[in-house]
Amino acid sequence: MTEMQVTPSFRLAYVPGVTPGKWARVWSERLPDVPLALVAVEAADGEPTLRAGDADAGLLRLPVDRTGLSAIPLYTETTVVVFPKDHWLAAAEEVTVADLADDVVFHPLDDTLEWEQLPGRPAIERPATTADAIELVAAGVGVLLVPQSLARLHHRRDLTYRTMADAPQSRIALSWPEEQTTDLVEEFIGIVRGRTVNSSRGRGQTAATSAEVPAAKSAPGRTGGSKGGTGGAKGGTGKGGAAKGGAPKGSGKPAAGGRATAGGRARGGSGSSSGGAAAARRGRPKRRG
């Protein structure tokens, strides 16, 4: 009974705000025979998902507990403050933490920003999720600071946001179980780092197919002579320098008094390159009247 071959696949977890679409497209182009499964997880569930083996790698927010996990920082997100469109902050191009001193600033339980000291006035109760905090902001109760990707994810027509100049920022990293650094993981690392197909170290690396270029054949040496010697004729027949120095090849006219064959090969001459050169200087023999 033959064993069934299991088709390899790659499971990629990602937290809210992360958009893995561009990397997924590159994956499908490079490894069309390996399906890429995208697994959406909450920010707090990213690490447990990897440790439980429910994903091969994940796009998570730092910090990541490096015990048993590897992580490569990819990029840093801009922090923004979300508020109603009729809020006075809408007149500003950029906001500072000091500008929020009189506002209630929500700090949801799934907050991805690391604060040493929370800005503004604290809310009576912390919202359970960022989505819940957005609803409270829309009700005009307070404002919310989040990575820009989350502000876009929870976009509402009655809300807007501005960039924060001095707030903590969130960093996105690629993480995976340290002991499971497979070829497919290496392939995805190459993709997120922008490696080309040929420079990637993973399974999808294109094998070197550079054709062997044969060594260029050197042109026959023209040192004034012919094969078999420098300036000398092959076998003393005068082939080469003497023949070329005299009449054109195949003309049947002798060079320097020698007898010519049908191929223009001189016989009976000096057989040396100096004789051929002399014949070339003298030119063709004069015809007798």
Secondary structure, DSSP 8 states (H G I E B T S, - for coil): ---------EEEEE-TT---HHHHHHHHHH-TTS-EEEEE--GGGHHHHHHTTS-SEEEEES----TTEEEEEEEE--EEEEEETTSGGGG-SEE-GGGGTTSEEE--TT--S--SS--SEE-SS--SSHHHHHHHHHTTS-EEEEEHHHHHHT--TTEEEEEESSS---EEEEEEEGGG--HHHHHHHHHHTT--TTT--STT------------------SSS-TTSSSB-GGGS-TTHHHHHSS-TTS---STT-EE-TTS-EESS--BHHHHHHHHHH-S-----
